[in-house]
């Protein structure tokens, strides 16, 4: 990192502002990090190609299946790159049937408290060194991109995209933020397709409304690439779609739930296309159940359901999860957030989904 940051002075005499702010640290501008870690023409071409492929799958111009797969939330860049190398090989083998994007998530939304992700706490020690986190995240994304993998990210903080979005081929807005006007406005200006998850309570209407809202132009306060406060005027994003992830510990990946969602999309005059998340409430966050859910989604695809254009899976090198606060060293390649399928189970799931696409294609 070739940038310097400093703690900013505070007005000690101010009696009414920032009474609960412990300290203020200068935020590195997006321009500084982009200059330190540039894409360059070849990588830009790769991102544009990946985005075009994802959009074509969503529009059903490409009959492949989008598969967004990877760790729940990246905490170890070395293990993430190990995973990326393996996934790149499988993606190349299955590229005739699957459009694979690696799930590279850096921001972990929390219901109460807990580790908030690599950007917020890159050292995993509560030091909350956000500037290092932003640099680490961008560096990892570029290294994943260099393995010829499309990248999928969830966007939580509305400023973060200025640092990393130029590397991303597919974005997601999580279940806790789908109803947020800020995130709908954000999605309307993002340069890649974006999926909205149904609400945590299971409401699909929230996601349908979000897709409609994000397709419209908006104006909202943010920062430009120099870090200067600015009003951002958006054109609207027509590549948004719904993600089914279950709700209230009840699944919604079954054929009846899928058809009900398609009816809501028809009523809203939106494209009839769905991505289904095999994890979260669709599997109760159980890795073994997640593999079964992926297989049952594959059965619907094989039966000819063309509206299912994508599948999401949480997967890492080692099955399950571990606690960050546990004694001893962390297990290499195992999640510290939600439990994930291991690599072998992931390979089987990818092969099963690819076979389902071939069967759907054969059936016309």
C-alpha positions in Angstrom: 0.0 0.0 0.0 1.5 3.3 -1.0 -1.0 5.6 0.7 -0.9 7.2 4.1 -3.8 7.8 6.5 -4.0 9.8 9.6 -6.3 10.4 12.5 -8.2 13.6 12.1 -8.4 16.2 14.8 -11.6 16.7 16.7 -13.1 19.9 18.2 -13.0 19.1 21.9 -15.1 22.1 22.6 -18.0 20.9 20.5 -20.8 20.1 23.0 -23.5 18.8 20.7 -21.8 16.8 17.9 -20.1 13.4 17.8 -20.5 12.8 21.5 -20.3 9.1 20.9 -17.6 9.1 18.3 -14.4 7.6 19.8 -12.0 8.8 17.0 -12.1 9.9 13.3 -9.6 8.4 10.8 -9.1 9.7 7.3 -10.7 7.4 4.7 -8.5 6.6 1.8 -10.2 7.8 -1.4 -11.3 5.3 -4.1 -8.9 7.1 -6.5 -5.9 6.3 -4.3 -6.7 2.6 -4.1 -7.6 2.3 -7.8 -4.3 3.9 -8.6 -2.5 1.5 -6.4 -4.3 -1.5 -7.7 -5.4 -0.7 -11.3 -7.3 -3.0 -13.6 -5.7 -2.2 -16.9 -7.2 -2.9 -20.3 -7.0 -6.7 -20.3 -8.8 -7.0 -17.0 -11.4 -4.4 -18.0 -12.1 -6.5 -21.1 -12.5 -9.6 -18.9 -15.0 -7.8 -16.5 -17.0 -6.6 -19.5 -17.1 -10.1 -21.0 -18.2 -11.6 -17.7 -20.9 -9.0 -17.2 -22.2 -9.6 -20.8 -22.3 -13.3 -20.2 -24.2 -13.0 -16.9 -26.7 -10.6 -18.5 -27.2 -12.9 -21.5 -28.0 -15.8 -19.1 -30.4 -13.7 -17.2 -32.1 -12.6 -20.4 -32.2 -16.3 -21.6 -30.3 -15.4 -24.7 -27.7 -17.9 -23.3 -29.3 -21.1 -22.1 -26.6 -21.8 -19.6 -27.2 -21.5 -15.8 -25.6 -18.8 -13.7 -23.9 -20.4 -10.6 -22.6 -18.0 -7.9 -20.6 -20.2 -5.6 -18.0 -19.6 -2.9 -17.4 -18.9 0.8 -20.1 -17.3 2.9 -17.7 -14.4 3.6 -14.0 -14.3 2.8 -11.8 -14.1 5.9 -8.5 -15.6 4.6 -7.3 -14.3 1.2 -4.9 -17.2 0.8 -7.6 -19.9 1.3 -9.9 -17.9 -1.0 -7.3 -17.9 -3.8 -6.7 -21.6 -3.3 -10.5 -22.1 -3.7 -10.5 -19.8 -6.8 -7.8 -21.9 -8.5 -9.9 -25.0 -8.1 -13.1 -23.3 -9.1 -11.5 -21.9 -12.2 -10.6 -25.3 -13.4 -14.1 -26.7 -12.9 -15.7 -23.6 -14.4 -13.6 -24.1 -17.6 -14.6 -27.8 -17.8 -18.3 -26.9 -17.4 -18.4 -23.6 -19.4 -20.7 -25.2 -22.0 -23.5 -25.5 -19.4 -22.7 -23.2 -16.5 -21.7 -19.6 -16.3 -19.8 -19.7 -13.0 -19.0 -16.7 -10.8 -17.1 -17.0 -7.6 -18.9 -15.6 -4.5 -16.4 -13.2 -3.0 -18.2 -11.4 -0.2 -16.5 -8.9 2.1 -19.3 -7.4 4.1 -21.3 -9.4 6.6 -24.6 -7.9 7.7 -25.4 -8.7 11.3 -28.7 -9.0 13.1 -27.0 -8.1 16.4 -23.1 -8.3 16.7 -20.3 -10.3 15.3 -17.4 -10.2 12.8 -18.6 -7.8 10.1 -16.4 -8.9 7.2 -12.9 -8.5 5.7 -13.4 -4.9 4.8 -14.5 -3.8 8.3 -12.0 -6.0 10.2 -9.3 -7.4 8.0 -7.0 -8.5 10.9 -9.8 -10.5 12.6 -9.0 -8.9 15.9 -11.5 -6.1 16.3 -9.1 -3.4 15.2 -11.5 -2.3 12.4 -8.8 -1.1 10.1 -11.2 -0.3 7.2 -8.5 1.3 5.0 -6.4 -1.9 5.0 -9.6 -3.9 4.5 -10.6 -1.9 1.3 -7.1 -2.4 -0.1 -7.0 -6.1 0.8 -10.5 -6.7 -0.7 -9.6 -5.0 -4.0 -6.2 -6.9 -4.3 -8.0 -10.2 -3.7 -10.7 -9.4 -6.4 -8.0 -8.7 -8.9 -6.2 -11.9 -8.1 -9.5 -13.9 -8.5 -10.1 -12.1 -11.8 -6.7 -13.1 -13.0 -7.8 -16.7 -12.6 -10.4 -16.1 -15.3 -13.3 -16.2 -12.9 -16.3 -13.9 -13.0 -16.9 -12.3 -9.5 -20.1 -12.0 -7.5 -20.3 -9.6 -4.5 -22.9 -8.4 -2.0 -23.0 -4.6 -1.6 -23.8 -3.5 1.9 -22.1 -0.1 2.5 -23.2 2.4 -0.2 -19.7 3.9 -0.4 -17.8 0.5 -0.9 -18.7 0.1 -4.6 -16.5 3.0 -5.5 -13.5 0.9 -4.4 -14.4 -2.5 -5.9 -17.4 -2.5 -8.2 -15.3 -2.2 -11.4 -14.1 -5.8 -10.8 -17.5 -7.3 -10.2 -19.7 -9.1 -12.8 -22.7 -9.7 -10.6 -24.0 -8.0 -7.5 -26.4 -8.9 -4.7 -28.5 -6.9 -2.2 -29.1 -9.0 0.9 -32.3 -9.9 2.6 -31.8 -7.3 5.4 -31.3 -4.5 2.9 -33.7 -5.3 0.0 -36.3 -3.1 1.5 -33.8 -0.2 2.0 -34.4 2.7 -0.3 -30.6 3.5 -0.1 -29.8 0.1 -1.6 -32.4 0.2 -4.3 -31.0 3.6 -5.4 -27.5 2.1 -5.2 -28.5 -0.9 -7.4 -30.0 1.5 -9.9 -26.6 3.0 -10.6 -24.4 -0.2 -10.5 -22.8 -1.2 -13.8 -23.6 -5.0 -13.5 -26.7 -7.2 -13.0 -27.9 -7.1 -9.4 -30.1 -9.6 -7.6 -32.4 -8.7 -4.7 -33.1 -11.4 -2.1 -36.5 -11.9 -0.6 -36.9 -10.5 2.9 -35.8 -12.4 6.0 -39.4 -13.0 6.9 -39.9 -14.6 3.5 -41.7 -11.8 1.6 -41.0 -12.1 -2.1 -43.0 -8.9 -2.8 -40.2 -6.9 -1.1 -37.7 -8.2 -3.7 -40.2 -7.7 -6.6 -40.7 -4.1 -5.5 -37.0 -3.6 -5.2 -36.4 -4.8 -8.8 -39.0 -2.3 -10.0 -37.5 0.5 -8.0 -33.9 -0.2 -9.1 -35.0 -0.1 -12.8 -35.9 3.6 -12.4 -33.6 6.6 -12.3 -32.7 8.1 -8.9 -30.6 10.8 -7.4 -28.9 10.3 -4.0 -26.0 11.5 -1.9 -22.7 9.6 -2.1 -19.0 10.1 -3.0 -17.3 10.3 -6.4 -14.1 8.4 -7.2 -12.0 11.2 -5.6 -13.9 10.8 -2.3 -15.7 14.1 -2.7 -19.3 14.2 -1.5 -21.5 14.3 -4.6 -25.1 13.8 -5.8 -25.2 10.7 -8.0 -27.8 10.6 -10.7 -28.6 7.1 -12.0 -30.1 5.8 -15.2 -31.8 2.8 -13.7 -30.7 -0.9 -13.9 -32.8 -3.1 -16.1 -30.6 -6.2 -15.2 -32.0 -6.6 -11.7 -33.8 -9.8 -10.6 -35.2 -11.7 -7.6 -33.2 -14.2 -5.5 -35.2 -16.8 -3.5 -33.4 -17.6 -0.2 -36.3 -18.8 2.0 -37.5 -17.0 5.1 -38.4 -17.6 8.8 -36.5 -20.9 8.5 -39.0 -22.0 5.7 -37.8 -22.8 2.2 -39.1 -21.3 -1.0 -37.1 -23.2 -3.7 -39.9 -25.7 -4.4 -41.9 -25.7 -7.6 -44.9 -24.2 -6.0 -43.0 -21.3 -4.5 -41.1 -20.7 -7.8 -44.4 -20.5 -9.7 -45.9 -18.1 -7.1 -42.9 -15.8 -7.5 -43.2 -15.9 -11.3 -46.9 -14.9 -10.9 -45.8 -11.9 -8.9 -43.2 -10.9 -11.5 -45.9 -11.2 -14.2 -48.2 -9.0 -12.3 -45.5 -6.4 -11.9 -44.7 -6.7 -15.7 -41.1 -7.8 -14.9 -39.0 -10.4 -16.7 -39.8 -13.9 -15.4 -36.4 -15.0 -14.2 -35.2 -16.2 -10.9 -32.0 -17.0 -9.1 -32.4 -19.5 -6.2 -30.1 -19.5 -3.2 -29.6 -23.1 -2.0 -28.2 -21.9 1.4 -29.7 -19.7 4.1 -33.3 -20.5 5.0 -33.7 -22.7 2.0 -31.3 -25.2 3.7 -31.4 -24.0 7.3 -27.7 -23.2 6.8 -26.9 -26.9 6.9 -24.3 -27.8 4.3 -25.6 -31.4 3.9 -29.1 -30.1 3.3 -27.8 -27.4 1.0 -26.4 -30.1 -1.3 -29.8 -31.8 -1.4 -31.5 -28.5 -2.1 -29.2 -27.8 -5.1 -30.0 -31.3 -6.4 -33.8 -30.6 -6.1 -33.4 -27.3 -7.9 -31.5 -29.2 -10.6 -34.5 -31.5 -10.9 -36.7 -28.5 -11.7 -34.2 -27.3 -14.3 -34.0 -30.7 -15.9 -37.8 -30.9 -16.0 -37.7 -27.8 -18.3 -38.1 -24.8 -16.0 -36.5 -22.1 -18.0 -37.3 -19.3 -15.6 -34.6 -20.6 -13.1 -31.6 -18.8 -14.6 -29.3 -19.1 -11.6 -28.3 -20.9 -8.4 -26.3 -19.7 -5.4 -24.3 -22.0 -3.1 -22.1 -21.4 -0.1 -19.0 -23.5 -0.4 -15.4 -23.5 0.8 -12.5 -26.0 1.1 -13.6 -27.6 4.4 -17.2 -28.3 5.3 -19.0 -26.5 8.2 -18.0 -23.5 10.2 -15.8 -22.5 13.1 -15.9 -19.7 15.7 -13.4 -16.9 15.3 -13.2 -16.6 19.1 -12.2 -20.2 19.6 -8.8 -21.1 21.1 -6.0 -22.2 18.8 -5.4 -21.5 15.1 -8.3 -21.4 12.6 -8.9 -24.4 10.4 -7.6 -23.5 6.9 -10.3 -23.2 4.4 -13.3 -23.3 6.8 -15.9 -20.5 7.1 -16.0 -18.3 10.2 -19.6 -17.2 9.3 -22.2 -19.5 7.9 -21.5 -23.2 7.4 -20.4 -24.1 3.9 -20.3 -27.3 1.7 -16.8 -28.7 1.2 -15.0 -28.8 -2.1 -15.9 -32.4 -3.0 -19.6 -31.7 -2.4 -19.3 -28.6 -4.5 -17.9 -30.5 -7.4 -20.8 -33.0 -7.2 -23.4 -30.1 -7.1 -21.8 -28.3 -10.1 -21.8 -31.5 -12.1 -25.4 -32.2 -11.2 -26.5 -28.7 -12.2 -24.6 -28.9 -15.5 -26.3 -32.3 -16.3 -29.7 -30.6 -15.5 -28.9 -27.8 -18.0 -28.0 -30.4 -20.7 -31.3 -32.2 -20.1 -33.3 -29.0 -20.3 -31.5 -28.1 -23.5 -32.2 -31.5 -25.0 -35.9 -31.2 -24.2 -36.0 -27.8 -26.0 
